Amino acid sequence: MDKATPSPLNSSSKRVYSKAGCHTCKIRRLKCDQGRPGCRRCLSTGRVCDGYGVWGGGTGMSALMPNTFQTAPNLYDMSTRRRLGPSNRLERAGFDWFRNRAAVKLCGVFESRFWDTLVLQACTTAPAVLHAMLALSSAHKAEMTEGSRPEREQHERFTLEQYNKAIGCLRPHFTQTDRDGESARVVLITCVVFVCLELLQGRYVEGQTHLHSGLNLLSQLQAKLHTPGTQGVLVLGHPQESVSDSYLLEAYSRLYAQSSLFGQVPGAFRKPYAIATVIPDATFQAPPPIFKSMNQARQQLDGLFNTIHCLTVRFPRKTVARDVPKALLDGQSRLQTCLQLCRQAYKVSRLTLTSQLNVRDALSYPLLMIYHTMAVVMAATCLTRDESIFDSFEAAFDSVVSTCEEILKAAFQVIVADTAAGYCSEEFSFTADIGLIAPLYYAALKCRVPSIRRRAIKMLEIATHKEMIWNGAIAAQVAREVVKLEEQGLWNDPSCVEMNPDSFYHDTGDTQLASLRVPGWHRVHEVVLNLPDGLPGKAVLTCERRRKNGEWELLEKQMDVRFASSGSLYP
């Protein structure tokens, strides 16, 4: 297959960053000699060598997990267990920072009982969760504050120490042959915190490794604990535990949805069977006629996004429209019916959902509408490889981008309040949930109206905060490359209007720009960005394009990716 010529490597970088070394060297962005059990670079400087991760090396998940899994009859009742807590001044400061600052911002626009309730509760009985939370809190504080070099090194040491302690406390939960529901829950909670920690610090490969391991454990639990009538529902212990388990599953469902939207579903979880760990497999729960809360409405939509991904990965890549399996078409039809019912429920529920919202929460309803619109487009297009189908949804893309612009304007008051409260800073803002980046990225890739996709990219370029795996600056960079791939050289074809793809910010009233449509043979499919484990670094953008003769070509481009230096413009 033909390949796009990779961009030349940037030779100006002087430091060599560790890609496969110990966790300490990765944090310090130094080359690691990968010595065992600890690297010489760390040992020679008196540092704690954090090793190579709880999931990696000779103690990986497959080696640590027993072949059998049994649930214990005991409830996860924290009142009957020894209470834990911070043991010194630094740990108390870290706990307070997480509870009063980090956890508030991690939730994002929508509430998350995982971050504001479950993690804090688990910290009182599970040392692994406590130390993982303290490591995350320390990393968050280090990004938020501009301290001296000694202060930064103190944050670094504390983060590494707490991460090391969390791993040490986690290992017994793997090695117990009589694994019970509580042990599994500790592992799963800690894993989500680890994912957040890695992504906050820009270590995408490590973050995806943790997510893969958590999903793998969920999948194994599902296979062991499946009972009639509970397909797709994680069962750990007694039914009374369903509330806390729902918080945990919600966290994994959202993580999985974020990764699938960005084309970063880890490893084996491109297979549809994994969906059964987070949503009902092959069943659709119709939405209620009215949503009682914003969180209920969001949970319904999360499940539908995961179902869309399930249909997408089950769709044979080389299938033509007339040969789509009937089971997939039936599933698509049921999915679209659910989305229609959701839309009706949103309208009926609007007064209930928005009547008691504060300024921050008021952003959640229009954001929910954006994601619903995106879900409608994705559901209608998930069983075809003909990119021209997206031309039918130009009005939907325009609505998404316009609503994003309105939210940005309305969010200014929230940004000022969050910065004043210390939840974020002008230089750093991180949430553990999706916001505006994903729909803007999707519009930039799939909408071929030049003015609309350029408006989306422009907003991505100023949205320099991070939404878990989503980074506004990187998403904008990828979208620009896709636009260049699709539009470059179009003026050589008499059927196209001449336009320079580097001229990104034309006036939206430009009739020449508005009339341009990328022809089908020049559109790209299956855009995937393989991120480096640490920024700045080299990422590989891959996609496919169908030639005029019907053959597919693989396009590949190496990109320098880095964080932008300016601050957050919305929560």
N, C-alpha and C positions, 0 to 999 in steps of 0.2 A: 504493500500500500504506500501511496505517497504520504510524505510527512512534511509538515510545515517546518521551515528552517528555524531551529531554536535561536532565541535572542542571544547575543553575545554575553558572556559572563562578565559581571562587574568586577573589575580587578582592583577597584579602589578600596575594597574592604581589607583591613589589615589584621583583624583578629580572626583566629580560627575557632569556630564554635563547635561544641561537642554535639554530635548527632546520635551516638549510640553508647555514650558513656554513662558513668554513675550519675545519680540524681543531683549530687552536689555540684559537679562540674557543669551540668546543664543549667542549673540556676545561675552559676557564676559565669556561664558562657565561655568556658575554657575547654581546650582539647583534653580528653581523658585518655589515660593509658589502659583503662579497662582491666586493671589488675584485680585479682581475686584473693581474698574476699573483699578487700578494699583497695582503691587505686593509690598508687604511690604519690601522685600529686597532692591528694588530700592528706595522706599520712605524713608526708614530709613537711607540711605546713601546720600540722597539729589540728587540722580540721576533722570533723566527723564525716567519714565517707558514708553517704546514705545508701550506697549499694545500687542495685539495678532493678529495684521495684518488687513489690509483693507479688506481681503477676509474672515476672520474667525469670530468665535463667532456669536453674534446675529445680526451682520451687514454684513453677507455674501453676496455673489453676488446675490443669489436668492432673498434675502430680499431687497437689495438696488436697483435692476433693476426694472423699471416699466414694466407693462404688455404690453405696446404699445411702439412703436418706430416710430418716424416720422423724416424725413429729413427736414432740413431747406434749403431754397433756397440760403442762403448766401454762397459765396465762402470762402475758408479758405485763406483769403488774409491778410498776416501779415502786409502789409503796411498800412492797415486801422485801426490797433489795437494798443493799448498802448504798447509801448516797455518796456520789462523788462530787468533786468540785475543784476549782483552781487551787493549787497547793502553794503558790508563792505570788509575789507582787506582779511579776511579769505575766503570769498566767491569769491573774485576776484582771489585769488591764486588758489582756487579749480577749477574755470572756466578755467584759463590758463593751469593748469595741464591737465585737460581733453582734451582741444582743441589741445594742443601741444604734449602731450605724450600718455595719455590713449587711445584716439580715434584712434590714428595711429596704435597702437598695437592691439586694439580690432578688427579691420578690418581683421586681418590675412593676408594671402597671396593674397586672392581675394579682390577686392574693395567692399566696402559696403556703399552705399549712405545713409543707415539708420544711421550709426554711424558718418560718416564724414560730412553729410549734414542735414538730417532730424532732428536729435536730437538737433543739434546746432541751427537750425532755430526755432524749437518749443520752445526752452528755452527763446526766446525773447518775446513770447506772452503767454506761459502757465506756471504758477508758479509751478504746480505739476511736470512738466518735468524738470524745472530748478532745483528744490530741489532734485529730484531723481538723476539727473545727478551729482549734487554736492556731494551727499552721495556716489555714485559710485566712483567719482573722489577721494574722501577722503579715501575710503577703498583701492583703487588701490595704492594711494601714501603711505598708511600705510604699505602695503605689500612690496613696493619697497624700502623703506628707513629703515635704522636701527637706530632709534632714541632712546633717553633715555626713561625711564618709564614715566616721565611727558609728553614727546612729544607723546608717544603712547596713553596715556590717553586723550590728547587733540584731536588727530585724532579720537579716539573712541567717544568722546562727540560730536564732530562736525558731524561725520557720523550719529549718532543717532538723533541729532537735525534736520539735513536735511531730514532724512528719515521720521521723525515725521511730519515735515512741508509738505513734499510731500503727505503723507497720508491725512493730513488735507485739503490740496488744492484739493485732488482728490475726496473727498466725495461729494461735491456739484454736480459733474458731474454725479454721480449715482442717486442722489435724484431728479434731474430735471425731471419733467414729460414730458416736451417738448424736450426730448433729441434730439440733432441735430448731424449732421456729425462731427462737430468740437469737441463736447464733447466726442463722441466715439473715435475719433482719439487721443485725449489727454489721455484717459484711456488706449488705446492700446499701445501708445508709452511708457507711464510710466510703463506699465506692463512689457514690454521687458527690460527696464532698471532695474526694480526690479528683474527680472529673472537673469540678468547678475550679479547684486550685490550679490544675495544670492549664486549663484554658485561660484563666485569669492572667497567668504568666506567659501565655503565648506558646505553650508546648502542646501543639495540636496532636502530634503522634501519640504522646503519652496519654493525653486526654481521651483519645479514641480507644487506646488500649484498655483503659479503665472502664470505659463505657461498654466495650465488647465483652469484658469479663463480667460486668454486672448483668448484661443481657443474657450472657451464657448461663449464669447461675439461675436467673429467672426462668430461662427455658428448661433447665434441668429440674427445677422445682415444679414447674408446670407439668412436666411429664410424670414425675413421681407422685404428685399430690392431686392429679386430676380426678375429679369425681363427677358423676352425672349431674348435669345442670349447672356446672361451674366452669365450663369451657371458656378459656380466656381470662379467668379470674384467679389471681394468686391466692392460695389458701395456706395460711400458716397458723396452725393451732386452732383455737375455737372461734366460732362466729362472732364472739364479742370483740375480737381484735380487728374487725373489718374496718373500723374508722381509721386507725393508724396505718393499716395496710393500704387503704385507699390513698392516703397521703403519699406513701412510698411509691405506689404504682403510678400515681399522677406525675411524680417527678421523672420516672423512667419513660413514661409515655411522652412527656414533653421533650425530653432529651432525644428520644428516638425520632420524633417528628422533626426537630431542628436539624439533626444530622441528615435525614433523608431529603429535606428541602435543599440542603447545601451540597448534595451529592457526596456525602461523607459517611454513608452507612457503613459501619465497620465490618470487614471480613465476611464471615458466613451469614451475617444478618441482612445481606441482600436477598437471602432466601425468604420466601413468604411465611414459612412456618414460624419464624420468630415473632411475627405479629401477634400470634396467639398468646404471647406472654403478657401483652399489655392491653389488648382489646379482644372482644369476642371474635372468634374466627368463624367466618361463614354465617354470622348472624348480624342483623342490624337492629339496633334498638331505636325505635321511632322516638323523636323528641316529644316531650310533654307539650300540651297545648299552650302552656305558659311557663316561662322560666321563673323560679322563685328567687334566684340570685345570679349575679354575673358569673360567679364561679361555676355554677351548674351549666350555664350556657357555654362557657369556655370548655368545660370537660366534654360536653357533647361534640363540640367542634374538633377537639383534639382527637377523639376517637375516629371521626370521619376522615381527618387528614391521614391517620395511620391506615385506614381502610383504602384510601386512594393509593398510598404507597404499596399496599398489598396487591391491589389490582395491577399496578404498574409493573411490579417485578414478576408477576405471573404471566404477563403478556409476552408471548414469544416475539423476540426482537425482529425477526424477518417475516412476520405475519402480515399479509395484505388485508385490507379492510374487510373483504368479503369472506375471509377465512378465520375471523376471530371466533374462538370457542364460545358456544352459547352460554356456558356457565359464567364466563367473564362478562358477556353482554347483559345477562340477567343481574349480575352483581352491580354493574355500572348503573343499570336502571333503578335498582333499589337505592343505591347511593344517591342518585340525583333526586329521587323522591324524598329521601331524608333531608337533603339540603333545602328543598322547597318547603318542607314542613318547618325546618329550622327558621327559615326566613319569615314565615308566617308567625311563628312563636316570638321572634324578635320584635316584630311590629306590635303584637298584642302585649308583650312584656315591657315595652320601652319605658312606660311610666313607672312601673315597679322597679326596673333595673336602674333608673337614673334619678329617682325622686330623692334619695338620701345619700347621694354621692358627694364627696368633697371634691376640691379642684383637681386633685391628682387622680382620683377614681373616675372622674368624669371623662377622662381620656379613654377609658376601657371600652365604652360602648362604640364609638366610631372605629376604634382599632379592631373590635370584634367584627364590625361590618366589613372592614377591609379584608380580614382573613376569610370571611364567608365568601366574599366575591372571588377571592383567589381560589378558594376550594371549588367553587362552581366551575371556574375555568379549568382547573386541574382535573376535575371529575369528567368533564366533557371531552377532554383531550387525551386521557391516559391510555386509551386503547388504539392509538394510531401513531404512526411515525411521520405522518404528513404534516409538516410545520405550517402549511398554509391554513390549517384549521384555526390557528390563532387569529387570523385576520377577521374572523367573525366576532371577536371579543374586544375590538378596539375601544368600544364605548366602556367596557368593563375596566380595561387598563387605564383609560383616562380618568375614570371614577376613582380607582385606587390611588393614582398619583395625586389627583386633586385633593382627596381626603387626607393623604399624608401631608400635603402642604398646609392644610388647615390645622392638622394636629400639631405640626411644628410651631405654628403661630400661637396656638392655644397653650402650648407646653412651656412657654417662656416663664410664666409665673411659677410653675412647678420647679423648673431648673434653678431659678433664683432661690427658692425656699430650700431645695435639696442641698445646694451648695452652702447656704448659710447654716444649715443643720449639720453639715459635715458628712452627708451621705455620699457625696461625690465632690469632685473639684473641677476647676476649669480644664485641667490637664488629664483627668482620669475619671471614667465612669464605666461601671461594669454591672450588668444584670445577668441573672441566671435564667432568663426567660426571653422569648422572642418579642420584638417590637416592630419597628418600621423597616428595618434593614431587609428582612426576608421578602416582603411584598414588593419593595422597590427593586430589589435584585431580580426577582421573577419578572417584573414588568420590563426591566431593561433588557433581559434576555429574550423574552417571548413576544413582546410587542414590536412590530416592525415599522411603526409610525415614527419617523426620526425625531419629531419634536417631543413626543411623549417619552420615548426611551431616554432622550437626552435630559429631560426634566428629572427623570428618575435617577439618572447617574449623577446629576448635579447635587441632588439631595444626599445621595450616598457619600459624596466627597466631603460634605460638611458634617455628616453624621459619623464623627470619628470615635464614638464610644464603642463598646463591645457588648454584644448580646450573646453570651455563652460562646458558641463556636463562631457566631457571626461578628465580623469586624467590618465596619462601614467603609474604611479606607480600602481594605482588600477587596471587598465586594465591588466597589466602584472600579478598581483596577481591572478585575476580571471582566466586568461588564464592558469596559472600554475596549479590551482586547477582542471580545466577541463581536462588538460593533465593527471594529476594524476588519476582522476576518470576513464578516458578511458584506460589508459595503465597499471595501477596497477594490478598486478597478471596475466598479460598476459603470462608470462613464465610458468604458470601452465597448459596452454593449449597447446597441442602438435602442433597445427596449427600456433602458433606464435613464433617469435624469442624472446629470453630472452633479456630484457632491463630494467635497473633500471630507473623508471620515474623521480627520483631526479637527474640523471646525465644529466643535461640540455645542456651542451656545448661540445658535442662530435665533433670530426673533421667531417666535412661534407663528407669526403671521406670514412668514416666508412661504409663498405659494409653491416655489420649487421644492423646498424641503418637505412641505406637507404632501406633495404628490408622489414622493418616492416610496416605493415598496420593494423590499429585497425579494428577488425571484426565488422560487422554491429550490432551484438547483444551487443557490448560493447560501442557503440557510444552514446553520449548524445544529446538531443534535447532541444529546448526552454530554452536556458540559460538566466536566469534573475537574476540580482543583485538588491536586495532591499537595498538601501543605507540609512545610518543613517542621521539624520539632524545635521550634524556637525562632523568634524574629529579632532582627532581620534575617532573611535566608532566601533560599531558592525554592520556588514552588514550580510544579509542572501542571500546565493547563492542557487537558486533552478534550477533544470533541470529534464528532464525525460529520461528514458532509456527503450528500449523495450527488454524484456527478450526473451530467446530462444523459450519459449512457446507462444510468441505473445502478452503477457500481458505487460502493461506499469507499471513501477514503478517510484515513485517520489523520487528524491534525494534532500536532503536539507543539507546545511552546513553553520554553523555560522563562520564568518570570522572577524578578527580584521583588519580594514582598516585605513590607515593613509597616510599623505603626505610623500613623500620622501624628504630627506634633500638636495640633490644635485641640481644643477641648470639646466637650459634649454639647450638643445643641438640643437634645431632648432626652427624657428619662428612658 
